[in-house]
């Protein structure tokens, strides 16, 4: 949230957002109109452990239900936050004032699923993908294997699929903003949380082993996406010792992560190289405007 806050204070406004797993939750709320300070307050007051709605004993749930937690509380909370902001129940992608893409992994069809874009394509072939509920897309994208039960996709046309955390195939989806047919006229910022999952992890108990496996899977993808390219700059935010699957971060830990995000973004935007990179987009927009006919 700290990185978002700095960008907003500098006058940046989001034309489109995307995210995977926890990033999907942030992207959805930003797309609904929440500002960084509001998100900070939401996270501060939120007990992440409340999302651990166990389906029974943890080990039994893992074996019998494909995950220790049902994920229903997470779905309900995201749905509530979206509804509170936009004033309507079951907010869909059509309702969002900012374009949003959310990444999940489709185990049934062995592919990455980008909401809502891919729902219009085979094998899903949904008549209007923008009618899909945003909270359900977030629930699918955050279905960390072994921790949360998979999300069961059931479309009106009868198509079904088992979805889990998008991080299995794309945990840093800045590629969704890669320009086609020419250089980008708007910059893309990627807020990259890194560090906690790179630390040595204990593997002495079955639960620790599962946690280490999940963190390895979710942190090993999209390494190439974390490199600066013409259309995107990455803002790395150090998160160690906090990990992807750590749900017991206290108030001090949350505030520390916020401060780190602010510091990283402030350093990024103060860098003269960043300003030179941003200047080229202003030039491109000016040149593009001159080529387009003026309509009144």
N, C-alpha and C positions, 0 to 999 in steps of 0.2 A: 504493500500500500504506500510505503514511503516514496518509492520511485514514481508511482502514479501521481502522488501529491505534488512532487517537484515539477513534473511535466505540466500539470494543470496550472500551477502557480505561474509558470512561464507563458501561459496562454495557449497551450496545445489543447486541441479538442479532437476527439476520436471519430473518424469517419467509418472505421470498421475495426473489429476486434476478433481474436481467436484464442482458443486455449484448449489444453488437455488436462484431465484430472483436476487438481486443485485450481489450475489455471482456467479451466472451463467454468468453474464457479465464479471466479473473478470476472472473466469475460462476460458472462451472462448478466451479472449485476451492473457492470459498467455499461453494457448495451441497453439496459433498462433505464439508465439515467442516474445511477448512484455515483456520487463524487467520491474522491479518495478519502476525504475526511469522514464521510458517512460510513465508508467501508471500514475505516480504522475503528470506528465506534462499534460497528457490528462485530468485528473480529474480537475486539476487546471484551465485549459482553458475552461472547459465544463460548460455551463450554464444549470443546471439540469432542470430549468423551461422551457427550450426550448422543452423538451419532452412532455410538457402539450399541445398537439395539440387538443384543445377542439373540440368536435363534435357538438357544439352549446352551448346554455346556460348550465351551469354545472348541474343544477337540471334536466333540460329537457333531457340532454344527459344521465344522470344516469337512468332515467325512460325509455327512448325510445331506448337507444343504449347499455344498460347494462354496462355503464362505462362513466366517464366524459371525458376521453381522448382516442383518437383512437389508439395511440401507433405506428403510421406509422413513425413518426420522429425518435423514438427510434430504430425501425427496420432498417431504412435507415442509421442511424449513426453507428450502430454495423456492418452492412454490409460494410460500407465504411472503417471502421477501419481494419476489417479483410482483405478486398481486398487490401488496401494499404500495409499491411505487407507481404502478400503472393503473391501479383502480379497477382491475377486472380479474376474474378467476381464471386459473389455468392459462397463463400467458403463453402465447405461441410465438414463433419466430416472426410472424407477420406483425405482431404487436410491438416489437422492439423498435425504438427510435433510432438505434445504431445497428448497422449490419453486424451479425455475429455468426461465427463458425465454431463448432464444437466437434472435437475428434474422439471417436470411440473405436474399439477393435471388435470386428464381427468374427467370432469364432466359427459360426455356422458356414459362412461363405468365404472364410479365410482371407479377409481383406480389411483395409482401413475404411471406416465409415465417417464421412464428414457431414455433420448436420448443418443446415438442412439440405445442402447441395445434392448429396448423393442419393437422397431419398427419391429424387425424380428419375433416377437411372435404374436400369436392371441391376440386380434382381429385385429391387424394392418397388420401383415403378409406382410410387405414390402419386395420386392425381395432383395434389397440391402440397408439396413438402413444407411450405411455410405455415401450414396448419398444425404442425407437430409441436407438442408442448415443450417449452424450453427446459423446464425443470426435469423432464424425463431424459432429455439429452445430457444434462449435467449428471444425472444419476447414472447413466450408462458410462459416461466418460470417467467417472470417479469410482467405478467398480473395481477397486484394487484386488487383483486375484488373491484368493485365500482369505482376505480380510472381509470384503463385502461380497455378498452373493451377486452373481451375474444379473444383468438387466435383461428381461425377456421382452424382446420387441415383437409386438403383434399389430400389424397394420390392417386397416379396413379391408384391403384387397386379399387378405388371407396370408400374406407373407409373414414368416416368423424367423427370428434370429436370436442367438444368444450373444449379448454384448458385454464386454469388459473394458477395463481402463484403456484409453487410447494411447497411453504411454508405451504399451507393448510394441506399437508400430511407429508412433510419432509423438514424442513427449515435448517437442518444441516446434510447433507447426508454423514457423514464420514463412515456410515455403508457400503457404496458401496466398501470400501477398506478392509473390514473384510476378513482375509485370510480363505481359505477353504482347509482342508486336512493337516493342520500343522501350526506351528508358522510362522509369517511373517518374511521375510528376509530384508524388507525395512520398515523404519518407516513412519508413516502417521502423518502429522501435521494438526490440525484443527484450523483455525483462527476464533474465535467466537466473533462476535460483540455483546455486551450486555450492558444493562443499560438504554438506552433511552426509550425503550418501557416498562420498569418496573416502570416508574414514574407515579404518578396519572395524569389522562388525563381529560380535560374538556369535558363535554357531554351536554352542554347547548343548542347547535344548532343542526339541523339535520346533517349538514356536520361534526361537531365535533363528533357526535354520530357514524356516519359511520366510521370516522377515528379511533375512539377508538375500534370499533368492529373489524376492519381489523387488527389493531396492536395486539389485544388480540389473534385473530386467528393465526397470523403469529408467535407469540412469545411463544405459549403454546405447540408446538409440539417438539418432539425429545429431551425432557429433559434428558432422559437416555443416549442419544448420547453425551451429554456434560460432561460425566464422563470419566476419563482416563481409558483405557483398555490396554491390553498387546501390541496391534499393533498401538495404537494412543495416542497422547498427545494433550490436548487442550490448546491453547494459548488465554486466555480471554482478550479482548480489550474493555475497558470501553468507551462507546459512548455517555452517557448522557451529555447534555439534548437532543441530536439529535435523531430523531425517524425514523422508517422505511419509513414512507410516507412523510418525510420532504424534499421538493425539492428546498428550498430556502436557502441552506447553502452557506454562503459567503466565500470569499477567506481565511479569518482568520479562519473560522470554519473548512474548509478543511485541512488547515495546522495543526491545533490543533489535528484533528483526525489522521493525518499522524504521528505526534510526539507521540501520545498515542500508536499507533501501533508499532512504533520503540521501545518505552520504554518497552512495554509488551514483545516483542520478545527478546530484549536484556536481560531482567530479566530471561526469560525462558531458553535461551541457556546458561546463566551464572550459572544456578542452578546446583550444583553437582549431584543432583538426575537425572536431564535431561541427563547428560553425562553418568551416569551409565546405564540409559535406552538405550541410543544410542549404548553403547558398546556391548550390547547383540546382536544387529543386525549384527555387524561386526563378532562376534563369529559364529553366525548362517550361515552367508554367507561363512565363511571359512570352516565350517564343511560341508556345502552343496557342495562346490567346490571339496572337497576331495572325496565325494561319487559319483561325476559325472565322466564319462569317459572323458579323454582328447582327443580333436580332433584338428588336425593341418591342 
